[in-house]
Every structure is written in structure tokens, then in C-alpha cells.
Amino acid sequence: MTHLQAGLSPETLEKARLELNENPDTLHQDIQEVRDMVITRPDIGFLRTDDAFILRFLRARKFQHFEAFRLLAQYFEYRQQNLDMFKSFKATDPGIKQALKDGFPGGLANLDHYGRKILVLFAANWDQSRYVLLTPAPFHGAETHC
């Protein structure tokens, strides 16, 4: 077990091994392979490439290195293309806090069989009269990328 897996229960470690193909013996090598791909996209400002951050993307893509890198690149590319959305985003903002409590809408990572984006919303909790269009927008990038 590595320091990146510290705090995980034996059950969680086993689940990560079986379902995500996570191997503690190659974990640092897996992370480095993704990190090495960063230079292939000089057009993107990768603001974080630390082990723990890259590990999130590897786990999200079941340790498929290229797919994890693609997701990492999409994450930072989206943030770069939507600077206005993220520069003033604060989780402590009352509007954002209320949207979280209300079950804000979010998009699924996969498309439907026609290639359309799937929007998920907890209709029982959502009061559309309470929010301007962009109130929950900062969340869409996060949940669709990771």
C-alpha cells in the first residue's frame, strides 16, 4: 500500500484492485505515465499534476492511462474556456449552497444513443424560480469531467 492509499479500508483497496485495476505496485508508474502526457498538450495550462490529483482521473477511468489523460485535459480545458464561471466560484456562496441542498441539475458523462447530453435533476427538490440560469453552472464542468 502506498501513501496515496492510506486511510482506505482493506475492502476498499480490494474493490479498487478488482473494479478499477488499481495496483499498489505500479501506482506511481501509472501516475507518471499520465503526467508524462501533459507535454503533448502545450495549449492547456495544467495547474495541478500532483500524484493525488492525477490519481482521481486514473480511478475515474479505471487506470486506462490515455483515457485518464484525456479526462484530465478536458477538465483543465473546460476551466480555461469558462474562466468567468470559475473565477468567482465559491462553495460558501449562499446561492451555490442552496443549489447543492436543492439537488442542482447536472449532466451525465455519457451521451444517449443519439449522442445527446443527459441532464439529471432531482425534480422534487428543484425550484427553478429560485435561480438565475448560471447559478449552478460551475458544477457542470466538475461532474461531467470527474
C-alpha positions as CSV (number, residue, x, y, z in Angstrom):
1,M,0.0,0.0,0.0
2,T,1.2,3.5,-0.9
3,H,0.7,6.8,1.0
4,L,-1.9,7.6,-1.7
5,Q,-4.0,4.6,-0.5
6,A,-3.5,5.3,3.2
7,G,-6.8,5.5,5.1
8,L,-8.6,3.2,2.7
9,S,-10.1,0.1,4.2
10,P,-8.9,-3.4,3.1
11,E,-12.4,-3.8,1.5
12,T,-12.0,-0.6,-0.5
13,L,-8.5,-1.5,-1.6
14,E,-9.7,-4.8,-2.8
15,K,-12.6,-3.2,-4.6
16,A,-10.2,-0.7,-6.3
17,R,-8.0,-3.6,-7.4
18,L,-10.9,-5.6,-8.8
19,E,-13.1,-2.9,-10.3
20,L,-10.6,-0.1,-11.1
21,N,-7.5,-2.2,-11.9
22,E,-5.6,-0.3,-9.2
23,N,-2.3,-1.9,-8.4
24,P,-0.2,-0.5,-5.5
25,D,2.9,-2.0,-7.0
26,T,2.5,0.1,-10.2
27,L,0.6,3.1,-8.8
28,H,3.4,5.6,-9.0
29,Q,4.3,4.4,-12.5
30,D,0.7,4.7,-13.6
31,I,0.6,8.3,-12.3
32,Q,3.9,9.2,-14.0
33,E,2.6,7.8,-17.4
34,V,-0.3,10.2,-17.2
35,R,1.9,13.1,-16.1
36,D,4.3,12.4,-19.0
37,M,1.4,13.0,-21.4
38,V,1.0,16.6,-20.2
39,I,3.7,17.9,-22.6
40,T,1.6,16.7,-25.5
41,R,-0.9,19.4,-24.9
42,P,1.1,22.7,-24.5
43,D,-2.2,24.6,-25.3
44,I,-3.6,23.6,-21.9
45,G,-2.5,25.1,-18.6
46,F,-2.4,22.0,-16.3
47,L,-2.5,23.8,-13.0
48,R,-2.2,20.6,-10.9
49,T,-0.2,17.5,-11.7
50,D,0.4,16.2,-8.2
51,D,0.1,12.5,-7.6
52,A,-3.2,12.7,-5.6
53,F,-4.9,14.8,-8.3
54,I,-3.9,12.6,-11.2
55,L,-4.9,9.5,-9.2
56,R,-8.5,10.8,-9.2
57,F,-8.5,10.7,-13.0
58,L,-6.9,7.3,-13.2
59,R,-9.6,5.9,-10.9
60,A,-12.3,7.6,-12.8
61,R,-11.1,5.9,-16.0
62,K,-10.2,2.5,-14.4
63,F,-6.5,3.1,-14.8
64,Q,-6.7,3.4,-18.6
65,H,-3.8,5.9,-18.9
66,F,-4.8,7.6,-22.1
67,E,-8.4,7.9,-21.1
68,A,-7.4,9.3,-17.7
69,F,-5.2,11.9,-19.5
70,R,-8.0,12.8,-21.9
71,L,-10.2,13.4,-18.9
72,L,-7.5,15.5,-17.1
73,A,-7.0,17.5,-20.3
74,Q,-10.8,18.1,-20.7
75,Y,-11.0,19.2,-17.1
76,F,-8.4,21.9,-17.5
77,E,-9.5,22.9,-21.0
78,Y,-13.1,23.4,-19.8
79,R,-11.9,25.5,-16.9
80,Q,-9.8,27.6,-19.3
81,Q,-12.6,28.1,-21.7
82,N,-15.0,29.1,-18.9
83,L,-12.9,31.4,-16.8
84,D,-15.8,33.7,-15.9
85,M,-17.7,30.8,-14.5
86,F,-14.8,29.7,-12.2
87,K,-13.1,32.9,-11.1
88,S,-15.8,33.9,-8.7
89,F,-17.0,30.4,-7.7
90,K,-17.0,29.8,-4.0
91,A,-18.7,26.8,-2.4
92,T,-19.5,29.1,0.5
93,D,-21.6,31.4,-1.7
94,P,-25.2,31.2,-0.4
95,G,-26.7,30.7,-3.9
96,I,-24.4,27.8,-4.5
97,K,-25.0,26.3,-1.1
98,Q,-28.8,26.4,-1.7
99,A,-28.4,24.9,-5.1
100,L,-26.5,22.0,-3.6
101,K,-29.2,21.5,-1.0
102,D,-31.9,21.6,-3.7
103,G,-30.3,19.0,-5.8
104,F,-28.9,21.1,-8.7
105,P,-29.1,19.7,-12.2
106,G,-26.1,18.0,-13.7
107,G,-25.1,16.3,-16.8
108,L,-24.0,12.6,-17.1
109,A,-20.6,11.9,-18.6
110,N,-22.1,9.6,-21.2
111,L,-24.4,10.6,-24.1
112,D,-27.6,8.8,-25.0
113,H,-27.8,6.6,-28.1
114,Y,-28.4,9.7,-30.3
115,G,-25.4,11.5,-29.0
116,R,-27.3,13.9,-26.8
117,K,-26.2,15.1,-23.4
118,I,-28.3,13.7,-20.5
119,L,-29.4,16.1,-17.8
120,V,-30.2,14.7,-14.4
121,L,-32.3,16.8,-11.9
122,F,-34.0,15.9,-8.7
123,A,-37.3,17.5,-9.7
124,A,-38.9,17.1,-6.2
125,N,-36.2,19.4,-4.7
126,W,-35.6,21.8,-7.6
127,D,-37.3,25.3,-7.5
128,Q,-36.4,26.9,-10.9
129,S,-37.8,30.2,-9.8
130,R,-35.0,30.5,-7.1
131,Y,-32.1,30.5,-9.5
132,V,-30.7,32.5,-12.4
133,L,-29.6,30.4,-15.3
134,L,-25.9,30.3,-14.3
135,T,-26.2,29.7,-10.6
136,P,-25.4,26.0,-10.8
137,A,-23.2,26.3,-13.9
138,P,-19.8,25.9,-12.2
139,F,-20.9,22.4,-11.1
140,H,-21.5,21.1,-14.7
141,G,-17.8,21.1,-15.5
142,A,-16.9,19.2,-12.4
143,E,-19.4,16.4,-12.5
144,T,-19.2,15.8,-16.2
145,H,-15.4,15.5,-16.1
146,C,-14.9,13.6,-13.0
